[in-house]
Amino acid sequence: MPDLLLELAFEAEAIHWRGPSPYFFIPVPAPEAAELKAVSRAVSYGWGMVPAEAEIAGHAFATALFPKNGTYYLPLKDDVRDRTGVTAGHLVPLTLRVYANASLSPAQRRGRG
């Protein structure tokens, strides 16, 4: 079982990025972003991306947060939004976990894979 480096629980508002590639994200609040930055060098696979497991409404999924404008953004795939009912403007309670061996799936991290 890999080592859990960081676990964060917080609420943040989902946003709709209307750029050239529209997408939904949850920006990580500043205090939690600082904690992510502190472990990012140990787990980043390039461009500052931080592989993590996120959990929203009991649904865990593997993802990678990316740094932008002094914080990190959690991307929300359509599948995740469909399963959780999250859309832009929703205040979303969630948990983020960063593991020492981020290449494992969420099920493997929990010892079920």
C-alpha positions as CSV (number, residue, x, y, z in Angstrom):
1,M,0.0,0.0,0.0
2,P,1.5,3.4,-1.0
3,D,2.1,6.1,1.6
4,L,-0.4,8.8,1.9
5,L,1.5,12.1,1.7
6,L,-1.4,14.5,2.1
7,E,-5.1,14.4,2.7
8,L,-7.2,17.6,2.4
9,A,-10.9,18.1,3.0
10,F,-12.5,21.4,2.0
11,E,-15.4,23.0,0.1
12,A,-14.9,25.1,-3.0
13,E,-17.1,26.4,-5.9
14,A,-17.1,24.6,-9.2
15,I,-16.4,26.8,-12.2
16,H,-16.9,26.6,-15.9
17,W,-13.7,27.4,-17.9
18,R,-14.9,29.1,-21.1
19,G,-11.5,29.2,-22.8
20,P,-10.6,27.6,-26.1
21,S,-11.3,24.2,-24.5
22,P,-14.4,24.6,-22.2
23,Y,-14.2,22.5,-19.1
24,F,-15.4,22.4,-15.4
25,F,-12.9,22.7,-12.6
26,I,-12.8,23.3,-8.8
27,P,-10.1,25.8,-7.8
28,V,-8.3,24.7,-4.6
29,P,-8.5,27.4,-1.8
30,A,-5.3,29.1,-1.0
31,P,-4.5,27.4,2.3
32,E,-4.9,23.9,0.7
33,A,-3.0,25.0,-2.4
34,A,0.0,25.9,-0.2
35,E,-0.1,22.4,1.2
36,L,-0.3,20.9,-2.2
37,K,2.7,23.0,-3.4
38,A,4.7,21.7,-0.4
39,V,4.4,18.1,-1.6
40,S,4.3,18.7,-5.4
41,R,8.0,18.2,-6.0
42,A,7.8,14.8,-4.6
43,V,5.0,13.6,-6.9
44,S,4.8,15.9,-9.9
45,Y,5.3,14.2,-13.3
46,G,5.9,17.5,-15.1
47,W,4.5,21.0,-15.6
48,G,3.7,21.1,-11.9
49,M,0.9,18.5,-12.3
50,V,0.0,16.8,-9.0
51,P,-1.5,13.3,-9.4
52,A,-4.2,12.8,-6.8
53,E,-7.3,10.9,-5.8
54,A,-10.4,13.1,-5.3
55,E,-13.6,12.1,-3.7
56,I,-16.9,13.9,-4.2
57,A,-20.2,12.6,-2.8
58,G,-18.7,9.2,-2.1
59,H,-17.2,8.9,-5.6
60,A,-13.4,8.5,-5.7
61,F,-11.5,9.1,-8.9
62,A,-7.9,9.5,-10.1
63,T,-7.0,12.9,-11.4
64,A,-4.2,15.4,-11.7
65,L,-4.3,18.9,-10.5
66,F,-2.6,21.6,-12.4
67,P,-1.1,24.9,-11.1
68,K,-2.5,28.2,-12.4
69,N,-2.7,31.7,-10.9
70,G,-1.3,30.7,-7.5
71,T,-3.6,27.8,-6.9
72,Y,-4.3,24.3,-8.3
73,Y,-7.3,23.3,-10.4
74,L,-9.1,20.0,-10.1
75,P,-10.6,19.0,-13.4
76,L,-14.1,17.5,-13.4
77,K,-14.7,15.1,-16.2
78,D,-18.3,14.7,-17.5
79,D,-18.5,11.2,-15.9
80,V,-17.7,12.7,-12.5
81,R,-20.1,15.5,-12.9
82,D,-22.9,13.1,-14.0
83,R,-22.3,10.8,-11.0
84,T,-22.1,13.6,-8.5
85,G,-24.5,16.2,-9.9
86,V,-21.9,18.9,-9.7
87,T,-22.0,21.9,-12.1
88,A,-20.8,25.5,-12.2
89,G,-21.7,27.5,-9.1
90,H,-22.1,24.5,-6.8
91,L,-20.2,24.6,-3.5
92,V,-18.6,21.2,-3.5
93,P,-17.3,19.4,-0.4
94,L,-14.5,17.1,-1.4
95,T,-11.4,15.2,-0.2
96,L,-8.1,15.2,-2.0
97,R,-5.4,12.5,-1.3
98,V,-1.9,12.6,-2.6
99,Y,0.1,9.4,-2.5
100,A,3.8,8.7,-2.6
101,N,3.1,6.2,-5.4
102,A,0.6,8.0,-7.5
103,S,0.7,5.6,-10.4
104,L,-1.7,3.2,-8.6
105,S,-5.4,3.3,-9.2
106,P,-7.8,4.5,-6.4
107,A,-8.9,0.9,-5.9
108,Q,-5.3,-0.3,-5.6
109,R,-4.5,2.5,-3.1
110,R,-7.4,1.3,-0.9
111,G,-6.1,-2.3,-1.2
112,R,-9.0,-3.5,-3.4
113,G,-7.3,-3.7,-6.8
